[in-house]
Amino acid sequence: MNVQFGMWHFDGRPVEGKSLAKVSTVLEPFGAVETRVTQNLSLATVTAGTRSSRQSPESAPRILWNGRLDNREELAAQTGTVSSAFSDEEIVSAAYRRRGTDTFAKIVGDWAISIADEAKCELVLARDFAGTRPLFYTLKDRCTTWSTILEPLVLLGEHEPKLSEEYLAEWLAFFPQSHLTPYRDISSVPPGSFVRIAPGGVFVRNYWNLESVQAVRYRNDREYEEHFRSVFRVAVRRRLITDGPILGELSGGMDSSSIICLADSVLDAGAPRLDTVTYFDAQEPNWDELPYARLVERKRGRTGHHIDVGTGQSLSDQAIPARFSAIPTSASARSSAARVFDQIVSDNGYRVILSGLGGDEMLGGVPTPVPELANLLVRLETLRFLRQSFRWALAKRKPIVQLWLSVLASFFAPRTIESAAAAAAWNWLTPGFRMRNRERLGPPARPFRFFGPLPSLEANSAAVEALGRQISCVPVPRGPLYEWRYPFLDRDLVAFCSAIPRDQLVRPKERRSLMRRALAGIVPREILERKRKAYVSRGLVKALAGEWQMLREAPFQSEDLGIVDSALLRTWVAQAEQGKDVPVLPLLRTLALERWLRELYAEDQRGSPLLQLPAPRAPQEFLGRETPS
């Protein structure tokens, strides 16, 4: 794991030692702090088990690398370096010195990079296409500060940071846009983009997107299946490269099961041990995952860790955490099940966790015909459009006219109407907050275009963006230290799934068609043929009750900020406790936000606030409105 932090005064002022000392205190949990300081440029890096790089000439740009380079040999060959003799950082540095920012599109892996060029007086920050590694920055008074974790940027300032109302609204409804943070003056580098920071301002550019993907066409299903197995195998193998044991989530569903089964087939002798962890709820008859997880365990001849969330949903008795959390987190992150997970990771020394996130979105987990039919419509393939429409109408048991209306609506998404309806559903929020954020409280909607990329490609781009938002809301763990890896978000795999015909991924009555065909014999048949997993409604209600029990007595910080009407919130929670049909997840998110706001004013054992924030006298003094860069 590699953490980086930097501070640069463009006007030549020296970096104060007390500032670096304060940052070092925040970074210490991640490893030994190594500080490099020049006359007006300070770089502080934290390393844990990474190779040290050869020192670059003083005149060369200073490059900080955080991540995993998956195409080492390819990039090394392009730069004339020997892959086996150089670190990832050195190979990327050589590529950047040769091609500049054009290098970013050539890098495959999970990564974030910082490049401080004193000669040009500019800082360049970039992240991988899915945003799996965070990277934050701020520019104020001709001083730029950046970090791969958010806490130093929040705690370093002399004044309290204003919160971003846009972030809070989008966090309540879904996941915020990836360039936002909870703080008005701190931004995040968007996935698939680089940010150039100079005395003249901040400039953001996209360096890669799915629109650059070339179509892939084969003669028959077998060739698509072979190509998928190959690219998926590579995606899994890339994420098994580490020095210690690996833990893989095993939910009993198709995504996590396929990762574990394929990983077993590519692990070489002497490779790190791969264990599994399964969450189950013995009290929920529709969500007992153990029987399916045990099919995989039986196949691999090894029993994994099991965590019962039915008895593990109780929240921590500690009302306030012992350390500052820079972003809001869900109630599940503070449940006893989460503490059991952390203990398992700590006791076994896991540093890599494999996740099946992205499988549904990339491989047709939602059996919708809209992208396929929209493709045929914009291509004017009338006969095939009619034929596929009838097949889908029969499979979905819907009138064909209704299906056609759904396809047409995808080109004219009534975002305004949907957003207004969604905002109206948040009745416990104040009218002013709902009115200002009516679009942000609604579902993200991006209509297809008649002219431009195919609708299926646009749908995949929207899915990648949504996944990037979700990943951006995952806090960087500090105890124990580990990193999440997502095989289904491998760039080559995402590009392949976006380049093939949509009817390879999902067909009438064949959800996950390509995945089921390609992994037959690798993943247990019972898992490939199982229906979609059930949704755990009772678990959410239990979490809501536990969160409310801790928050109900004290005054509401979110009400002081003009976000929540506490009287209405109490009414809605009471209805949920009575078993009435209410939006449980939005209520749970509202309570999680309230808890986080209280934590901003919490006092640690020394009696000082974890984050130095005075109580706001008016919402406008604390909340800030975002403006585009």
SELO-198819 format. One record per residue (C-alpha): residue in three letters; x, y, z; residue number from 1. Coordinates in steps of 0.2 Angstrom, whole numbers, plus 5000, padded with zeros to 4 digits. Layout:
<nodes>
NODE resn    x    y    z resi
NODE  ALA    X    Y    Z  NUM
...
</nodes>
This chain:
<nodes>
NODE resn    x    y    z resi
NODE  MET 5000 5000 5000    1
NODE  ASN 5007 5017 4996    2
NODE  VAL 5000 5034 5002    3
NODE  GLN 5005 5050 4996    4
NODE  PHE 5004 5068 5001    5
NODE  GLY 5011 5084 4994    6
NODE  MET 5011 5103 4997    7
NODE  TRP 5017 5116 4985    8
NODE  HIS 5018 5135 4986    9
NODE  PHE 5018 5142 4969   10
NODE  ASP 5024 5159 4975   11
NODE  GLY 5040 5152 4982   12
NODE  ARG 5036 5152 5000   13
NODE  PRO 5044 5138 5010   14
NODE  VAL 5033 5124 5017   15
NODE  GLU 5031 5126 5036   16
NODE  GLY 5038 5112 5046   17
NODE  LYS 5023 5112 5058   18
NODE  SER 5012 5109 5044   19
NODE  LEU 5022 5093 5039   20
NODE  ALA 5022 5088 5057   21
NODE  LYS 5003 5089 5058   22
NODE  VAL 5002 5079 5042   23
NODE  SER 5014 5066 5047   24
NODE  THR 5003 5063 5063   25
NODE  VAL 4988 5059 5052   26
NODE  LEU 4999 5048 5040   27
NODE  GLU 5008 5037 5053   28
NODE  PRO 4995 5023 5054   29
NODE  PHE 4999 5019 5036   30
NODE  GLY 5018 5016 5038   31
NODE  ALA 5034 5025 5040   32
NODE  VAL 5033 5043 5034   33
NODE  GLU 5047 5048 5022   34
NODE  THR 5048 5067 5019   35
NODE  ARG 5057 5076 5004   36
NODE  VAL 5057 5095 5004   37
NODE  THR 5064 5107 4991   38
NODE  GLN 5065 5126 4993   39
NODE  ASN 5047 5128 4989   40
NODE  LEU 5040 5110 4985   41
NODE  SER 5037 5098 4999   42
NODE  LEU 5033 5079 4995   43
NODE  ALA 5028 5068 5009   44
NODE  THR 5026 5049 5005   45
NODE  VAL 5021 5035 5016   46
NODE  THR 5026 5017 5010   47
NODE  ALA 5022 5000 5017   48
NODE  GLY 5031 4985 5008   49
NODE  THR 5034 4994 4992   50
NODE  ARG 5050 4995 4982   51
NODE  SER 5060 5011 4983   52
NODE  SER 5063 5019 4966   53
NODE  ARG 5079 5026 4959   54
NODE  GLN 5081 5045 4962   55
NODE  SER 5077 5055 4947   56
NODE  PRO 5088 5070 4943   57
NODE  GLU 5083 5086 4952   58
NODE  SER 5077 5095 4936   59
NODE  ALA 5065 5080 4932   60
NODE  PRO 5047 5081 4937   61
NODE  ARG 5044 5072 4954   62
NODE  ILE 5032 5058 4952   63
NODE  LEU 5023 5049 4965   64
NODE  TRP 5014 5033 4960   65
NODE  ASN 5001 5024 4970   66
NODE  GLY 4994 5008 4963   67
NODE  ARG 4997 4992 4953   68
NODE  LEU 5003 4992 4935   69
NODE  ASP 4995 4978 4925   70
NODE  ASN 5003 4980 4908   71
NODE  ARG 5021 4982 4914   72
NODE  GLU 5029 4973 4900   73
NODE  GLU 5020 4983 4886   74
NODE  LEU 5023 5000 4894   75
NODE  ALA 5042 4995 4897   76
NODE  ALA 5044 4990 4879   77
NODE  GLN 5037 5006 4873   78
NODE  THR 5050 5016 4884   79
NODE  GLY 5065 5005 4881   80
NODE  THR 5066 4999 4900   81
NODE  VAL 5068 4982 4906   82
NODE  SER 5052 4977 4915   83
NODE  SER 5061 4965 4928   84
NODE  ALA 5074 4978 4933   85
NODE  PHE 5062 4993 4936   86
NODE  SER 5048 4996 4948   87
NODE  ASP 5030 5001 4942   88
NODE  GLU 5034 5019 4947   89
NODE  GLU 5050 5020 4937   90
NODE  ILE 5042 5012 4921   91
NODE  VAL 5027 5025 4922   92
NODE  SER 5040 5039 4925   93
NODE  ALA 5050 5034 4910   94
NODE  ALA 5034 5034 4900   95
NODE  TYR 5028 5051 4906   96
NODE  ARG 5045 5059 4902   97
NODE  ARG 5043 5052 4884   98
NODE  ARG 5024 5055 4881   99
NODE  GLY 5018 5067 4894  100
NODE  THR 4999 5066 4898  101
NODE  ASP 4996 5055 4883  102
NODE  THR 5004 5041 4894  103
NODE  PHE 4989 5040 4905  104
NODE  ALA 4978 5032 4892  105
NODE  LYS 4991 5018 4890  106
NODE  ILE 4992 5013 4909  107
NODE  VAL 4981 4998 4913  108
NODE  GLY 4978 4994 4932  109
NODE  ASP 4972 5002 4948  110
NODE  TRP 4982 5018 4951  111
NODE  ALA 4983 5036 4955  112
NODE  ILE 4998 5047 4951  113
NODE  SER 5005 5064 4955  114
NODE  ILE 5018 5074 4945  115
NODE  ALA 5026 5090 4951  116
NODE  ASP 5035 5099 4938  117
NODE  GLU 5045 5114 4945  118
NODE  ALA 5052 5119 4928  119
NODE  LYS 5034 5121 4921  120
NODE  CYS 5027 5127 4938  121
NODE  GLU 5012 5114 4937  122
NODE  LEU 5005 5099 4946  123
NODE  VAL 4997 5085 4936  124
NODE  LEU 4986 5073 4945  125
NODE  ALA 4977 5058 4937  126
NODE  ARG 4967 5042 4942  127
NODE  ASP 4963 5026 4933  128
NODE  PHE 4947 5025 4922  129
NODE  ALA 4936 5018 4936  130
NODE  GLY 4943 5028 4951  131
NODE  THR 4948 5013 4961  132
NODE  ARG 4962 5024 4970  133
NODE  PRO 4957 5040 4977  134
NODE  LEU 4966 5057 4974  135
NODE  PHE 4961 5073 4982  136
NODE  TYR 4967 5091 4979  137
NODE  THR 4964 5109 4984  138
NODE  LEU 4971 5126 4978  139
NODE  LYS 4970 5141 4989  140
NODE  ASP 4981 5157 4990  141
NODE  ARG 4993 5150 4977  142
NODE  CYS 4996 5135 4987  143
NODE  THR 4990 5118 4981  144
NODE  THR 4989 5103 4992  145
NODE  TRP 4985 5085 4987  146
NODE  SER 4984 5068 4995  147
NODE  THR 4977 5050 4991  148
NODE  ILE 4968 5051 5008  149
NODE  LEU 4956 5065 5012  150
NODE  GLU 4960 5068 5031  151
NODE  PRO 4976 5078 5029  152
NODE  LEU 4968 5091 5018  153
NODE  VAL 4953 5093 5030  154
NODE  LEU 4963 5094 5046  155
NODE  LEU 4978 5104 5039  156
NODE  GLY 4968 5121 5036  157
NODE  GLU 4968 5134 5049  158
NODE  HIS 4949 5137 5047  159
NODE  GLU 4934 5126 5047  160
NODE  PRO 4930 5119 5030  161
NODE  LYS 4913 5122 5023  162
NODE  LEU 4903 5107 5018  163
NODE  SER 4897 5104 5001  164
NODE  GLU 4878 5104 5000  165
NODE  GLU 4879 5096 4983  166
NODE  TYR 4889 5081 4990  167
NODE  LEU 4877 5079 5005  168
NODE  ALA 4861 5079 4994  169
NODE  GLU 4869 5067 4982  170
NODE  TRP 4875 5056 4996  171
NODE  LEU 4857 5055 5003  172
NODE  ALA 4850 5050 4986  173
NODE  PHE 4863 5039 4978  174
NODE  PHE 4882 5042 4978  175
NODE  PRO 4889 5059 4974  176
NODE  GLN 4898 5063 4958  177
NODE  SER 4916 5057 4959  178
NODE  HIS 4924 5074 4958  179
NODE  LEU 4915 5080 4974  180
NODE  THR 4920 5078 4992  181
NODE  PRO 4910 5083 5007  182
NODE  TYR 4920 5099 5008  183
NODE  ARG 4917 5114 4997  184
NODE  ASP 4935 5118 4994  185
NODE  ILE 4942 5101 4992  186
NODE  SER 4940 5091 4975  187
NODE  SER 4943 5074 4969  188
NODE  VAL 4951 5069 4953  189
NODE  PRO 4937 5062 4942  190
NODE  PRO 4940 5044 4936  191
NODE  GLY 4948 5043 4919  192
NODE  SER 4954 5061 4920  193
NODE  PHE 4969 5071 4924  194
NODE  VAL 4969 5088 4933  195
NODE  ARG 4983 5101 4929  196
NODE  ILE 4985 5113 4943  197
NODE  ALA 4995 5129 4940  198
NODE  PRO 4995 5147 4947  199
NODE  GLY 4982 5152 4934  200
NODE  GLY 4970 5139 4940  201
NODE  VAL 4964 5121 4938  202
NODE  PHE 4960 5112 4922  203
NODE  VAL 4952 5095 4920  204
NODE  ARG 4953 5084 4905  205
NODE  ASN 4947 5067 4901  206
NODE  TYR 4960 5055 4894  207
NODE  TRP 4950 5039 4891  208
NODE  ASN 4932 5033 4889  209
NODE  LEU 4922 5019 4882  210
NODE  GLU 4919 5028 4866  211
NODE  SER 4936 5024 4860  212
NODE  VAL 4933 5005 4861  213
NODE  GLN 4932 4996 4844  214
NODE  ALA 4918 4984 4840  215
NODE  VAL 4922 4965 4842  216
NODE  ARG 4913 4953 4831  217
NODE  TYR 4915 4935 4829  218
NODE  ARG 4906 4921 4819  219
NODE  ASN 4898 4911 4833  220
NODE  ASP 4895 4910 4852  221
NODE  ARG 4909 4899 4855  222
NODE  GLU 4922 4912 4850  223
NODE  TYR 4914 4925 4861  224
NODE  GLU 4914 4913 4876  225
NODE  GLU 4933 4909 4873  226
NODE  HIS 4937 4927 4872  227
NODE  PHE 4928 4931 4888  228
NODE  ARG 4936 4917 4898  229
NODE  SER 4953 4923 4892  230
NODE  VAL 4950 4942 4897  231
NODE  PHE 4942 4937 4913  232
NODE  ARG 4955 4925 4918  233
NODE  VAL 4968 4939 4915  234
NODE  ALA 4958 4951 4925  235
NODE  VAL 4957 4939 4940  236
NODE  ARG 4976 4935 4939  237
NODE  ARG 4981 4953 4939  238
NODE  ARG 4972 4955 4956  239
NODE  LEU 4981 4940 4964  240
NODE  ILE 4998 4948 4963  241
NODE  THR 5003 4952 4981  242
NODE  ASP 5015 4947 4995  243
NODE  GLY 5002 4940 5008  244
NODE  PRO 4986 4930 5009  245
NODE  ILE 4971 4936 5000  246
NODE  LEU 4953 4937 5006  247
NODE  GLY 4939 4935 4993  248
NODE  GLU 4921 4939 4996  249
NODE  LEU 4910 4924 4993  250
NODE  SER 4891 4929 4993  251
NODE  GLY 4885 4913 4984  252
NODE  GLY 4880 4923 4969  253
NODE  MET 4887 4922 4952  254
NODE  ASP 4900 4936 4952  255
NODE  SER 4909 4932 4968  256
NODE  SER 4908 4913 4965  257
NODE  SER 4916 4915 4947  258
NODE  ILE 4930 4926 4954  259
NODE  ILE 4935 4913 4967  260
NODE  CYS 4933 4898 4956  261
NODE  LEU 4943 4906 4942  262
NODE  ALA 4956 4912 4954  263
NODE  ASP 4959 4894 4960  264
NODE  SER 4963 4889 4942  265
NODE  VAL 4976 4902 4939  266
NODE  LEU 4985 4902 4956  267
NODE  ASP 5002 4895 4954  268
NODE  ALA 5011 4884 4966  269
NODE  GLY 5019 4895 4980  270
NODE  ALA 5006 4909 4976  271
NODE  PRO 4998 4919 4990  272
NODE  ARG 4984 4909 4999  273
NODE  LEU 4966 4913 4994  274
NODE  ASP 4953 4912 5008  275
NODE  THR 4934 4917 5007  276
NODE  VAL 4922 4926 5018  277
NODE  THR 4903 4924 5017  278
NODE  TYR 4890 4935 5025  279
NODE  PHE 4873 4926 5029  280
NODE  ASP 4858 4928 5039  281
NODE  ALA 4851 4912 5046  282
NODE  GLN 4835 4922 5052  283
NODE  GLU 4831 4928 5035  284
NODE  PRO 4824 4912 5025  285
NODE  ASN 4826 4921 5008  286
NODE  TRP 4844 4926 5011  287
NODE  ASP 4853 4912 5018  288
NODE  GLU 4869 4912 5007  289
NODE  LEU 4878 4898 5015  290
NODE  PRO 4871 4883 5005  291
NODE  TYR 4877 4892 4989  292
NODE  ALA 4894 4897 4996  293
NODE  ARG 4897 4880 5003  294
NODE  LEU 4895 4873 4985  295
NODE  VAL 4911 4883 4980  296
NODE  GLU 4919 4879 4997  297
NODE  ARG 4916 4860 4993  298
NODE  LYS 4923 4863 4975  299
NODE  ARG 4939 4871 4981  300
NODE  GLY 4941 4859 4997  301
NODE  ARG 4942 4873 5009  302
NODE  THR 4930 4881 5021  303
NODE  GLY 4930 4900 5022  304
NODE  HIS 4925 4913 5036  305
NODE  HIS 4907 4915 5039  306
NODE  ILE 4899 4930 5047  307
NODE  ASP 4881 4930 5053  308
NODE  VAL 4873 4947 5049  309
NODE  GLY 4857 4942 5057  310
NODE  THR 4865 4943 5074  311
NODE  GLY 4878 4955 5069  312
NODE  GLN 4868 4970 5064  313
NODE  SER 4869 4979 5081  314
NODE  LEU 4878 4995 5080  315
NODE  SER 4893 4999 5091  316
NODE  ASP 4889 5005 5108  317
NODE  GLN 4901 5019 5106  318
NODE  ALA 4891 5034 5100  319
NODE  ILE 4906 5043 5094  320
NODE  PRO 4921 5036 5085  321
NODE  ALA 4939 5038 5092  322
NODE  ARG 4945 5046 5076  323
NODE  PHE 4939 5058 5063  324
NODE  SER 4930 5050 5048  325
NODE  ALA 4932 5062 5033  326
NODE  ILE 4917 5055 5023  327
NODE  PRO 4899 5049 5029  328
NODE  THR 4898 5030 5031  329
NODE  SER 4883 5019 5031  330
NODE  ALA 4876 5011 5047  331
NODE  SER 4883 4994 5041  332
NODE  ALA 4901 5000 5042  333
NODE  ARG 4899 5002 5061  334
NODE  SER 4889 4986 5064  335
NODE  SER 4896 4971 5074  336
NODE  ALA 4897 4961 5058  337
NODE  ALA 4909 4975 5051  338
NODE  ARG 4920 4973 5067  339
NODE  VAL 4920 4954 5065  340
NODE  PHE 4926 4957 5047  341
NODE  ASP 4940 4969 5053  342
NODE  GLN 4946 4956 5066  343
NODE  ILE 4947 4942 5053  344
NODE  VAL 4957 4953 5041  345
NODE  SER 4968 4959 5056  346
NODE  ASP 4971 4941 5063  347
NODE  ASN 4975 4933 5046  348
NODE  GLY 4986 4947 5039  349
NODE  TYR 4975 4950 5023  350
NODE  ARG 4980 4965 5013  351
NODE  VAL 4970 4962 4998  352
NODE  ILE 4951 4960 4997  353
NODE  LEU 4943 4954 4981  354
NODE  SER 4925 4960 4977  355
NODE  GLY 4912 4955 4964  356
NODE  LEU 4907 4974 4962  357
NODE  GLY 4903 4978 4944  358
NODE  GLY 4898 4960 4938  359
NODE  ASP 4880 4964 4937  360
NODE  GLU 4883 4981 4928  361
NODE  MET 4895 4974 4915  362
NODE  LEU 4888 4957 4911  363
NODE  GLY 4869 4959 4910  364
NODE  GLY 4864 4956 4927  365
NODE  VAL 4849 4967 4924  366
NODE  PRO 4839 4958 4911  367
NODE  THR 4833 4974 4901  368
NODE  PRO 4830 4974 4882  369
NODE  VAL 4831 4993 4881  370
NODE  PRO 4850 4995 4876  371
NODE  GLU 4849 4981 4863  372
NODE  LEU 4833 4988 4855  373
NODE  ALA 4839 5005 4856  374
NODE  ASN 4854 5000 4846  375
NODE  LEU 4843 4992 4833  376
NODE  LEU 4833 5008 4832  377
NODE  VAL 4847 5020 4829  378
NODE  ARG 4854 5008 4816  379
NODE  LEU 4837 5008 4807  380
NODE  GLU 4837 4989 4808  381
NODE  THR 4819 4988 4807  382
NODE  LEU 4816 4969 4804  383
NODE  ARG 4827 4964 4818  384
NODE  PHE 4820 4977 4829  385
NODE  LEU 4803 4970 4827  386
NODE  ARG 4809 4952 4829  387
NODE  GLN 4818 4955 4845  388
NODE  SER 4804 4966 4851  389
NODE  PHE 4792 4951 4850  390
NODE  ARG 4804 4940 4858  391
NODE  TRP 4807 4951 4873  392
NODE  ALA 4789 4955 4875  393
NODE  LEU 4785 4937 4876  394
NODE  ALA 4800 4934 4889  395
NODE  LYS 4795 4949 4899  396
NODE  ARG 4776 4946 4897  397
NODE  LYS 4773 4964 4893  398
NODE  PRO 4763 4972 4878  399
NODE  ILE 4775 4975 4864  400
NODE  VAL 4769 4993 4864  401
NODE  GLN 4774 4996 4882  402
NODE  LEU 4791 4989 4877  403
NODE  TRP 4793 5001 4863  404
NODE  LEU 4788 5016 4874  405
NODE  SER 4801 5011 4886  406
NODE  VAL 4814 5011 4872  407
NODE  LEU 4808 5028 4866  408
NODE  ALA 4808 5035 4884  409
NODE  SER 4827 5031 4885  410
NODE  PHE 4830 5044 4872  411
NODE  PHE 4819 5057 4880  412
NODE  ALA 4822 5054 4899  413
NODE  PRO 4810 5065 4909  414
NODE  ARG 4824 5070 4921  415
NODE  THR 4815 5085 4927  416
NODE  ILE 4799 5076 4931  417
NODE  GLU 4808 5061 4939  418
NODE  SER 4819 5073 4949  419
NODE  ALA 4804 5083 4955  420
NODE  ALA 4795 5067 4960  421
NODE  ALA 4810 5060 4969  422
NODE  ALA 4813 5076 4979  423
NODE  ALA 4795 5076 4984  424
NODE  ALA 4797 5059 4992  425
NODE  TRP 4810 5065 5004  426
NODE  ASN 4796 5073 5015  427
NODE  TRP 4807 5074 5031  428
NODE  LEU 4819 5086 5022  429
NODE  THR 4816 5104 5023  430
NODE  PRO 4807 5112 5008  431
NODE  GLY 4822 5124 5005  432
NODE  PHE 4834 5110 5004  433
NODE  ARG 4823 5099 4993  434
NODE  MET 4820 5114 4981  435
NODE  ARG 4838 5118 4979  436
NODE  ASN 4843 5100 4976  437
NODE  ARG 4828 5093 4967  438
NODE  GLU 4838 5086 4953  439
NODE  ARG 4852 5079 4965  440
NODE  LEU 4839 5070 4975  441
NODE  GLY 4832 5061 4960  442
NODE  PRO 4840 5046 4951  443
NODE  PRO 4854 5049 4939  444
NODE  ALA 4847 5049 4922  445
NODE  ARG 4856 5051 4905  446
NODE  PRO 4846 5049 4889  447
NODE  PHE 4853 5040 4875  448
NODE  ARG 4858 5050 4859  449
NODE  PHE 4851 5046 4842  450
NODE  PHE 4868 5052 4835  451
NODE  GLY 4884 5046 4843  452
NODE  PRO 4890 5031 4852  453
NODE  LEU 4878 5016 4852  454
NODE  PRO 4865 5016 4867  455
NODE  SER 4872 5000 4874  456
NODE  LEU 4889 5009 4875  457
NODE  GLU 4882 5024 4883  458
NODE  ALA 4873 5012 4896  459
NODE  ASN 4890 5004 4900  460
NODE  SER 4898 5022 4902  461
NODE  ALA 4884 5027 4914  462
NODE  ALA 4887 5010 4923  463
NODE  VAL 4905 5013 4925  464
NODE  GLU 4902 5031 4931  465
NODE  ALA 4890 5025 4944  466
NODE  LEU 4902 5012 4950  467
NODE  GLY 4915 5025 4951  468
NODE  ARG 4904 5035 4962  469
NODE  GLN 4901 5020 4974  470
NODE  ILE 4919 5017 4975  471
NODE  SER 4923 5035 4979  472
NODE  CYS 4912 5033 4995  473
NODE  VAL 4922 5019 5002  474
NODE  PRO 4934 5026 5015  475
NODE  VAL 4952 5021 5015  476
NODE  PRO 4954 5008 5030  477
NODE  ARG 4967 5013 5043  478
NODE  GLY 4966 4998 5055  479
NODE  PRO 4968 4985 5048  480
NODE  LEU 4976 4991 5032  481
NODE  TYR 4970 4983 5016  482
NODE  GLU 4964 4987 4998  483
NODE  TRP 4949 4982 4988  484
NODE  ARG 4952 4975 4971  485
NODE  TYR 4938 4973 4958  486
NODE  PRO 4941 4960 4944  487
NODE  PHE 4925 4965 4935  488
NODE  LEU 4932 4983 4933  489
NODE  ASP 4947 4978 4924  490
NODE  ARG 4949 4990 4910  491
NODE  ASP 4952 4976 4896  492
NODE  LEU 4937 4967 4903  493
NODE  VAL 4925 4982 4903  494
NODE  ALA 4931 4986 4885  495
NODE  PHE 4927 4969 4879  496
NODE  CYS 4910 4969 4887  497
NODE  SER 4906 4985 4879  498
NODE  ALA 4913 4980 4862  499
NODE  ILE 4903 4965 4859  500
NODE  PRO 4885 4964 4853  501
NODE  ARG 4873 4967 4867  502
NODE  ASP 4863 4951 4864  503
NODE  GLN 4879 4941 4869  504
NODE  LEU 4877 4947 4887  505
NODE  VAL 4859 4946 4890  506
NODE  ARG 4845 4937 4879  507
NODE  PRO 4826 4934 4882  508
NODE  LYS 4825 4922 4897  509
NODE  GLU 4844 4921 4897  510
NODE  ARG 4850 4934 4910  511
NODE  ARG 4869 4934 4911  512
NODE  SER 4869 4923 4895  513
NODE  LEU 4888 4925 4890  514
NODE  MET 4894 4922 4908  515
NODE  ARG 4883 4907 4911  516
NODE  ARG 4889 4899 4894  517
NODE  ALA 4907 4903 4896  518
NODE  LEU 4909 4898 4914  519
NODE  ALA 4900 4881 4913  520
NODE  GLY 4911 4868 4921  521
NODE  ILE 4921 4881 4931  522
NODE  VAL 4907 4888 4942  523
NODE  PRO 4895 4875 4951  524
NODE  ARG 4879 4873 4940  525
NODE  GLU 4868 4877 4954  526
NODE  ILE 4875 4894 4956  527
NODE  LEU 4875 4898 4937  528
NODE  GLU 4856 4893 4936  529
NODE  ARG 4850 4901 4953  530
NODE  LYS 4839 4916 4952  531
NODE  ARG 4844 4934 4958  532
NODE  LYS 4848 4935 4976  533
NODE  ALA 4834 4941 4988  534
NODE  TYR 4835 4958 4995  535
NODE  VAL 4837 4959 5014  536
NODE  SER 4823 4970 5020  537
NODE  ARG 4823 4965 5038  538
NODE  GLY 4841 4969 5040  539
NODE  LEU 4838 4987 5034  540
NODE  VAL 4824 4989 5046  541
NODE  LYS 4835 4982 5061  542
NODE  ALA 4849 4994 5056  543
NODE  LEU 4837 5009 5055  544
NODE  ALA 4830 5004 5073  545
NODE  GLY 4848 5003 5080  546
NODE  GLU 4854 5019 5072  547
NODE  TRP 4838 5029 5078  548
NODE  GLN 4840 5022 5096  549
NODE  MET 4857 5031 5097  550
NODE  LEU 4852 5047 5088  551
NODE  ARG 4834 5051 5094  552
NODE  GLU 4838 5060 5110  553
NODE  ALA 4851 5073 5106  554
NODE  PRO 4847 5089 5095  555
NODE  PHE 4849 5086 5076  556
NODE  GLN 4864 5094 5068  557
NODE  SER 4856 5092 5051  558
NODE  GLU 4841 5102 5057  559
NODE  ASP 4853 5116 5062  560
NODE  LEU 4860 5116 5045  561
NODE  GLY 4843 5117 5037  562
NODE  ILE 4843 5099 5030  563
NODE  VAL 4831 5089 5040  564
NODE  ASP 4815 5093 5049  565
NODE  SER 4817 5082 5064  566
NODE  ALA 4798 5082 5069  567
NODE  LEU 4794 5074 5052  568
NODE  LEU 4809 5063 5053  569
NODE  ARG 4803 5056 5069  570
NODE  THR 4786 5053 5061  571
NODE  TRP 4793 5043 5047  572
NODE  VAL 4805 5032 5058  573
NODE  ALA 4790 5028 5069  574
NODE  GLN 4780 5022 5054  575
NODE  ALA 4795 5011 5049  576
NODE  GLU 4796 5004 5066  577
NODE  GLN 4777 5000 5065  578
NODE  GLY 4781 4990 5049  579
NODE  LYS 4773 5002 5037  580
NODE  ASP 4779 5004 5019  581
NODE  VAL 4791 5018 5020  582
NODE  PRO 4808 5021 5011  583
NODE  VAL 4819 5013 5023  584
NODE  LEU 4835 5015 5014  585
NODE  PRO 4833 5034 5012  586
NODE  LEU 4829 5035 5030  587
NODE  LEU 4844 5025 5035  588
NODE  ARG 4855 5036 5024  589
NODE  THR 4848 5052 5033  590
NODE  LEU 4852 5045 5050  591
NODE  ALA 4869 5040 5044  592
NODE  LEU 4872 5058 5038  593
NODE  GLU 4866 5065 5055  594
NODE  ARG 4878 5053 5064  595
NODE  TRP 4892 5059 5054  596
NODE  LEU 4888 5077 5056  597
NODE  ARG 4888 5075 5075  598
NODE  GLU 4905 5066 5074  599
NODE  LEU 4912 5082 5066  600
NODE  TYR 4909 5091 5083  601
NODE  ALA 4914 5076 5094  602
NODE  GLU 4927 5077 5107  603
NODE  ASP 4941 5064 5109  604
NODE  GLN 4948 5058 5125  605
NODE  ARG 4958 5074 5127  606
NODE  GLY 4942 5084 5126  607
NODE  SER 4946 5093 5110  608
NODE  PRO 4936 5092 5094  609
NODE  LEU 4941 5079 5081  610
NODE  LEU 4938 5092 5068  611
NODE  GLN 4939 5110 5074  612
NODE  LEU 4922 5116 5069  613
NODE  PRO 4912 5129 5078  614
NODE  ALA 4894 5127 5079  615
NODE  PRO 4886 5136 5064  616
NODE  ARG 4875 5151 5068  617
NODE  ALA 4866 5149 5051  618
NODE  PRO 4866 5136 5037  619
NODE  GLN 4874 5147 5024  620
NODE  GLU 4889 5149 5036  621
NODE  PHE 4893 5131 5035  622
NODE  LEU 4886 5124 5019  623
NODE  GLY 4894 5129 5002  624
NODE  ARG 4887 5128 4985  625
NODE  GLU 4898 5120 4972  626
NODE  THR 4904 5129 4956  627
NODE  PRO 4912 5121 4941  628
NODE  SER 4931 5122 4939  629
</nodes>
